[in-house]
Amino acid sequence: MTDHTLIGTIAETATYALLYEVALSPKPGLVDPISNGAHNDMDFQTFQISIETLTPFFQKYIEAGFTHKGNTKSLFEKLRNLGYQAEQAMLVATNDINTHKGANFSFAVILGAIGWHMQQRFIQRLPLNAKQTEQILDFTGELTHDLIKEDFHDLARKTQRTHGEELFLTHGISGIRGEAAQCYPSLTSILLPYLRSANYHAPDEVFLRALVLLMSEIEDGNLLHRGGIQEWQKVKQETKKIHQANLSVKHLLDELTIYDQRLTNRNLSPGGAADLLSLGIFFAQLEGLLSLPVGKKI
């Protein structure tokens, strides 16, 4: 496989991971083809439009890492500039609806890291092994090492703050910036070990159970923004019970359908968990844990 072909395949895999995540159903409080969850400003089609708009940038992120000459700080600035362009294109396409800001950030740094590893010849073919995935995620920590210090400097003096800045200032929660700077511990310690141990005869079931697991463990900035500390902790407790119950497929789907309505009624959406799940689906494909038809429109 040539470098150009490999770059194209990995970029397509990122697109498919996002499509797969939004098509997965039932997802509590989240958008899917059946329900808009706790969102009254977006639906399944909005997500499809957003993903289509972001797709050309995925190859650009990989190419930025693959062709980069210089230090990690300058590579991150290059990726961040591309990411900002992608975000603005997304907002234009969705009429200012933020569907994938967090996911776009993560894919920018991860795909950039993959491109850099391709340049160093650490990655020359698929599937990846677990060690290569670990190296990629470790490199995201190098890329974003100073991000929290730089982005959250002197927050108290700012008159207008983003949701992420408010969470950091109020609760000390660093969100997706913290995940990246710490080399994505929610992936390396929670999600990927689970996905590597799963039986993929029914991928949808695997990923729904993985979503519940993430919801029971992670700091989810979306839940914290919508419901505060108390509601976030309540969701963690509720999903831990679902996860530990080890329900049959039928009972799991029934339970998640009911729980979707409950979170919708409470205006809660675990968007942080959904973003991480899309990254898990991405790496599951790259590691050959499951075979999904890259390029297929869901």
C-alpha positions in Angstrom: 0.0 0.0 0.0 1.5 3.4 -1.0 1.6 6.3 1.5 -1.0 8.1 -0.5 -3.4 5.2 -0.5 -2.8 4.6 3.3 -3.5 8.3 4.0 -6.7 8.1 2.0 -7.8 4.9 3.7 -7.2 6.2 7.2 -9.0 9.5 6.4 -12.0 7.5 5.2 -11.9 5.4 8.3 -12.3 8.6 10.4 -15.3 9.6 8.4 -16.9 6.2 8.7 -16.3 6.1 12.5 -18.3 9.3 12.9 -21.0 8.0 10.6 -21.2 4.8 12.5 -21.4 6.5 15.9 -24.3 8.8 14.9 -26.2 5.9 13.2 -25.9 3.7 16.4 -29.2 3.4 18.2 -30.6 3.7 20.8 -28.2 6.1 22.4 -29.3 7.8 25.7 -29.8 11.6 25.2 -27.9 11.6 21.9 -28.9 12.1 18.3 -29.4 9.0 16.2 -31.7 8.1 13.2 -34.7 7.5 15.5 -34.4 10.2 18.1 -32.8 13.6 18.5 -32.3 12.9 22.2 -31.9 16.0 24.3 -31.2 18.2 21.3 -33.9 20.4 19.8 -31.5 22.2 17.4 -30.0 19.2 15.5 -31.0 15.8 14.0 -29.4 12.9 12.2 -29.3 14.8 8.9 -27.5 17.7 10.6 -24.8 15.3 11.7 -24.5 13.8 8.2 -24.0 17.3 6.7 -21.4 18.1 9.4 -19.5 14.9 8.8 -19.5 15.5 5.0 -18.1 19.0 5.6 -15.4 17.8 7.9 -14.3 14.9 5.7 -11.9 16.8 3.4 -10.0 18.0 6.4 -9.2 14.5 7.7 -6.8 13.9 4.9 -5.3 17.3 5.4 -4.6 16.5 9.1 -2.7 13.4 8.1 -0.8 15.1 5.4 0.1 17.9 7.8 1.8 15.4 10.1 3.3 13.4 7.2 5.0 16.4 5.5 5.9 18.4 8.7 9.4 19.7 9.2 10.0 21.2 12.6 9.0 20.7 16.3 5.8 19.4 17.8 4.7 22.9 18.8 4.7 24.1 15.2 2.9 21.0 14.1 0.2 21.5 16.6 -0.2 25.1 15.5 -0.6 23.9 11.9 -3.2 21.3 13.0 -5.0 23.8 15.1 -5.2 26.3 12.2 -6.6 23.5 9.9 -9.0 22.5 12.7 -10.3 26.0 13.0 -10.9 26.1 9.3 -12.8 22.8 9.5 -14.8 24.1 12.5 -15.8 27.2 10.6 -16.8 25.2 7.6 -18.9 23.0 9.8 -20.7 25.9 11.4 -21.5 27.4 8.0 -22.9 24.1 6.8 -25.0 23.5 9.9 -26.2 27.1 10.4 -24.1 27.6 13.5 -24.9 24.3 15.1 -22.0 22.8 17.0 -22.2 19.1 16.1 -18.5 18.0 16.1 -16.3 20.6 17.7 -14.8 18.2 20.2 -14.6 15.3 17.8 -13.0 17.6 15.2 -10.3 18.6 17.7 -9.5 15.0 18.6 -9.4 13.8 15.0 -7.1 16.8 14.1 -4.5 15.9 16.7 -4.8 12.1 16.3 -4.7 12.1 12.5 -1.8 14.6 12.6 0.0 12.2 15.0 -0.7 9.3 12.6 0.8 11.3 9.7 3.9 12.1 11.7 4.3 8.4 12.5 4.0 7.6 8.9 6.7 10.1 8.0 9.0 8.4 10.6 8.0 5.0 9.0 6.6 3.7 12.4 3.3 3.2 10.4 3.5 1.7 6.9 0.5 -0.5 6.7 -2.8 -1.6 8.3 -3.8 -3.1 10.6 -2.1 -1.3 13.5 -1.1 -3.1 16.6 -1.9 -2.0 20.1 1.7 -0.6 20.6 1.3 1.6 17.5 -2.0 3.0 18.8 -0.3 3.7 22.1 2.5 5.5 20.3 0.0 7.6 18.4 -1.9 8.6 21.6 1.4 9.3 23.4 2.3 11.7 20.7 -0.9 13.6 21.1 0.3 14.3 24.6 3.5 15.8 23.2 1.5 17.9 20.7 -0.9 19.3 23.3 1.5 19.4 26.3 1.1 23.2 27.0 -2.4 23.5 25.7 -4.2 23.8 29.0 -1.7 26.3 30.4 -1.9 28.4 27.3 -5.7 28.2 26.6 -6.8 28.6 30.2 -4.3 31.3 31.3 -5.9 34.2 33.1 -9.5 32.9 32.6 -11.0 34.9 35.5 -10.3 38.1 33.6 -12.1 37.1 30.5 -15.5 38.6 30.0 -16.7 36.0 27.5 -15.8 32.4 28.1 -16.6 29.2 26.2 -18.4 26.2 27.9 -15.0 24.5 28.2 -13.4 27.5 29.9 -16.3 27.8 32.3 -16.0 24.1 33.3 -12.3 24.6 33.9 -12.7 27.8 35.9 -15.7 26.5 38.0 -14.8 22.8 38.5 -11.2 22.4 37.3 -12.4 20.0 34.5 -10.2 20.3 31.4 -12.4 18.4 29.0 -11.1 17.2 25.6 -7.9 19.4 26.0 -7.1 17.4 29.2 -7.8 14.1 27.4 -5.4 15.0 24.7 -2.7 16.4 27.0 -2.8 13.2 29.1 -2.6 11.0 25.9 -6.3 10.0 26.0 -6.6 7.9 29.2 -10.3 7.3 28.6 -9.2 5.5 25.4 -6.1 3.7 26.7 -7.4 2.7 30.1 -11.1 2.2 29.5 -12.4 2.0 26.0 -9.7 0.3 23.9 -9.1 -2.5 26.4 -12.8 -3.2 26.4 -13.0 -3.1 22.6 -10.0 -5.4 22.2 -11.6 -8.0 24.4 -15.0 -7.9 22.7 -16.7 -10.4 20.4 -17.6 -8.6 17.2 -20.4 -10.9 15.9 -22.7 -8.0 16.7 -20.7 -4.7 16.5 -23.7 -2.5 17.4 -24.1 -4.3 20.7 -20.4 -4.0 21.4 -20.4 -0.2 20.8 -23.6 0.4 22.8 -22.2 -1.4 25.7 -19.0 0.6 25.2 -20.9 3.8 25.3 -22.6 2.8 28.6 -19.1 1.9 30.0 -17.8 5.4 29.0 -20.8 7.1 30.5 -20.2 5.3 33.8 -16.5 6.4 34.0 -15.5 9.6 32.3 -15.8 13.3 33.1 -18.3 14.4 30.4 -18.2 18.1 29.8 -21.5 18.0 27.9 -23.3 16.5 30.9 -21.6 18.8 33.3 -22.5 21.9 31.2 -26.2 20.8 30.9 -26.8 19.3 34.4 -23.9 20.3 36.7 -21.9 18.0 39.0 -25.0 16.4 40.6 -26.6 15.2 37.4 -23.3 14.1 35.9 -22.6 11.9 39.0 -26.2 10.6 38.8 -25.7 9.5 35.2 -22.5 7.8 36.1 -24.3 5.8 38.9 -27.2 5.0 36.6 -25.0 3.7 33.7 -22.8 1.8 36.1 -25.8 -0.2 37.1 -26.7 -0.9 33.5 -23.2 -1.9 32.7 -22.8 -4.2 35.7 -26.2 -5.9 35.0 -24.7 -7.5 31.9 -28.2 -7.5 30.2 -29.1 -9.6 27.3 -29.2 -7.8 23.9 -33.0 -7.5 24.0 -33.1 -6.2 27.5 -30.1 -3.8 26.8 -31.9 -2.3 23.9 -35.1 -1.9 25.9 -33.2 -0.4 28.8 -31.4 2.1 26.6 -34.6 3.1 24.9 -36.2 3.9 28.2 -33.0 5.6 29.4 -32.9 7.7 26.3 -36.3 9.2 27.2 -35.2 9.8 30.8 -32.1 11.7 29.8 -34.1 13.6 27.1 -36.6 14.6 29.7 -33.7 15.8 31.9 -32.1 17.7 29.0 -28.9 15.6 29.3 -26.7 14.6 26.5 -23.4 12.6 27.0 -21.6 14.2 24.0 -18.2 13.7 25.5 -18.8 9.9 25.7 -20.1 9.9 22.1 -17.0 11.7 20.8 -14.7 9.2 22.6 -16.8 6.3 21.2 -16.2 7.6 17.6 -12.5 7.5 18.4 -12.8 4.0 19.7 -14.7 2.9 16.5 -11.9 4.5 14.5 -9.1 2.6 16.3 -11.1 -0.6 16.3 -11.1 -0.5 12.5 -7.4 0.5 12.2 -6.4 -2.4 14.5 -8.6 -4.8 12.5 -10.8 -5.7 15.4 -13.8 -5.5 13.1 -14.2 -5.1 9.4 -16.5 -2.2 8.4 -17.1 -1.2 4.8 -15.1 2.0 4.6 -16.8 4.6 2.4 -20.2 3.2 2.8 -23.0 5.8 3.4 -25.1 4.8 6.4 
